[in-house]
Amino acid sequence: MMITITAEPQSVQIDLARTALLIIDMQRDFLEPGGFGETLGNDVSLLEAAVDPCKAVLAAARDTGMLVIHTREGHRPDLSDAPPAKIERGAPSKRIGDLGPMGRILIRGEPGHDIIDALYPIEGEPVIDKPGKGAFYQTDLQLVLQNNGIENLLVCGVTTEVCVNTTVREANDRGYRCVVLGDCCASYFPEFHAMGLKMIKAQGGIFGWVSDSRAMVAAVG
Ligand code: TIU
């Protein structure tokens, strides 16, 4: 079934049966105090704005039976998949693998690595664990999309200019139509959020389209 989503730089027509909702890294490590985001010096409360809009689109996607995919950034407990260059970077208060109040920072299986309660995956929703910022790099995301006949992605998550932008660029080069739901994304830097969305929709939609939760819910409802 073809649907039309109001978006920028123009409305986009997509086949609902070939569309998945992709929710990127809505993890406690980024959204809650004591996690990776805070160790980097960020005010994690800035990401809260995306939670309710994500809840609304997640509910709408589940109602339609659309494929919902969640991603999580993180590493193996032995850090064998974590590049030293990533671990050593900057001067965080705690490094990847160090023990924090939500367990070891950005480590799979730890409470902080998991998805926030408000958006917790349900049975049948694939969760993609990724070692990098992009969700395609060293994961089976493309295989999951191919096996489900997916051509279009409705993209939500954090942070707008880091994991959302990286993933959208990866997806665009692989031929997927990406519709980024702007209010379902957030950044520790409001100006990067705004610019991150602008970069996607500029030049006639060089990486895809930008829409929002209301337009998505109206289009699939
Ligand atoms: N630091 C930051 O803005 N983001 C990340 O490290 N990962 C994601 O965006 N998920």
Residues whose N, C-alpha, C, O or C-beta is under 5 A from the ligand:
A	BS01	TIU	D25 E73 V158 T159 V162 C163
